[in-house]
Structures are given as structure tokens and as C-alpha cells.
């Protein structure tokens, strides 16, 4: 089958813990073999596939024969250290049966916050794909914990959203033991219905997403946020059940399975993807309705007159998040002024900057070329 007949060329597939363990306390090699077989078929058809995988902690728990009530962070890190090699060995053997080479990549937020680190990771992953290798990515749980001031992605759903932008994916597939996003919790409400398409992730959609379930660290809320990030970078995202027969193959052909999130923008260049990721944001700007409309609907730059409040400490050249009056993130971008300078010029016309500061770096706080609308 020619790859030209398929809807998507570059795919990021995220496999959740509850899927890989089939709801047990250990990796299910039959499930893994089925998933690997689908990736192998896509690989033979000429698609680029990157896997974001969970399961290292579950694998380590099995190897160490530890009970499920051991959840303290040092123990979880120890289980991840033991289980990561087991997890990768399983993938390596399964892909070897198909004659495919795999590569392991362990990432943390701190690896990608720096622009150079981001570019290095991007170049490495794109080179692996060019060489016909299947990258298998996991968070480096041994060194990344949520307590370390945001050094952790927190779950592999979030990581997969970042990776989709990192490699310019056309499609992000989030596979778990849940068929998709429902109108209510299907475990509690027999009338809950699967939502087949979400055109835009708003607060209503976010409220529908529940919390963590089973042995994973992610839940529907993190999957929806990952989909939101991927679609804001120009990719399509799908949340689907991994037990569905040939689910990856069918999704790549464009078949409707699970919940689909269409891209909200066209493909954007790498620099804007890095800005959008929010990995390096240092502060927050609250803007009025006029500025919000200018940013969202008119593709305008952000001027000081539209800024109502400044939060956090940051310097000129740092990335900042931009929110509207309702607390909704509108955009993120690179600021031309520090938080101290903005506290002085916010709410003022651009022609007042020079007199207020005694100097100026231009009329715009964030130029539209350095701004990405969410």
C-alpha cells in the first residue's frame, strides 16, 4: 500500500500503562505484540512512527515483586529504573521480529526548556526517523519528579503532546483502556455517550474529562490537554481504545474511531512550536477584551495599552503566557520588556513608553512574529 493513500504520514502513538498491562500488575506481552505489529506495518508502508510509552514503573514493580501500596516517590523512581530496561528489552525483541531497529529516548522538561536543548532533541528524533528507526520515548522518572519545581511533565499524556510538536507530527494517537471522551463518566452513568469529534477544547470539554484511573498517572483530563497542545501545533489528535482491532492502522487511513480533535491551525515552524509548548514560560500577562480580540481575531501584536496585570518575574526575551479576563490562555510569546518594565508601562499607549522608562525597545510588548495564539 502506498503511503500517499494514507491520511497521515508522521504519527506519534502514546501507549498508556492500563493498556500495556491489560489492567493487571505486569506488562502484557500479547498486548504489546499486537501494538508493535501495527507500528511495524505502518513502518513498512513508509510512515514515520514515534512511540511515547508508559509502563516502566509497572514493569519495575513486577521485577521487584513490590505491592501496589508502595507509592512513595523514591520507590517509584527505583521501580522506573529497574523497569525501564525491562520495558525497552521487550520492545526491542518485539520489533526485532519485524526487522526494525528501535532507539530509547528519556526526556524531562528541563531538557527542553532551553532552546538549544529543544533543538538538539528535535534534531536527534528527526534523524532517527530519517534512518528508519522507531524512537521509543518515556519520561526520565528517575530524575524528574513533580516536587522539583515543574521539572516533570507529570504524565506521558502531556509528554506525548510535546513530542507531537517536537517532531512535526501529523497525527497524535492517545491509546488507553478507554474508548474516548464521553459526555459523562461511563463507569457511573449508563447514558454516557462517546463524543466523536471535538472541534475546540474549551472549559466545557475540560470539565467532562475525569481524573486518574487504574495504574497510570494520566487520566482523561491529561489526554484532552495533550490533544489541545498537539492540535494547536497543527496536528490531528485522537483518543481511542487500544484494544480496538487494528486501531492504529485504521486511524491512519482516516477511519472514525474514538474521539477526534482536528488541528486548530496550519503547520507552524519549529520556533513557534517551542514557544507554544510553554516549556520555558516565565510569567503571565492578563489582557483586556480589546487586546484579546486583536490577538485572536486580527493577528495583531500585543501593545502595552491592552495589558491589565503582570504576574511573575521575567526578563526581556523570556517567553510569557497571555490570558484573557476570564482566565483563558490566549497565546504565548517572547516579550520585549521585563516584568519590572511592564509593571510601569502596562495600560499606557506605546508612544508613552520612552517617557515612562527613559528608553524603549519598540512599540510592541510581544510582536506578532514572536507570538503563537493557543
Buried (B, 14 or more C-beta within 10 A) or exposed (E): EEBEEBEBBBBBBBBBBBBBBBEEEBBBBEBBEBBBBBBBBBBEBEBBBBBBBBBBBBBBBBBEEBEEEEEEEEBBBBBBBBBBBBBBEBBBBBBEEBEBEBBBBBBBBBBBBEBEBBBEBBEBBBEBBEEEBBBBBBBBBBBBBEEEEEBBBBBBBBBBBBBBBBBBBBBBBBBBBBBBBBEEBBEEEEEBEBBEEBEEBEEEBEEBBBEBBBBBBBBBBBBBBBBBBBBBBBBBBBBBBBBBEBBBBBBBEEEEBBBBBEBBBEEBEBBBBBBBBBBBBBBBBBBBEEBBBBBBEEEBBBBBBBBBBBEEEBEBEBBBBBBBEEEEBBBBBBBBBBBEBBEBBBBBEBEBBEEEBEEBBEBBBBBBEBBBBB
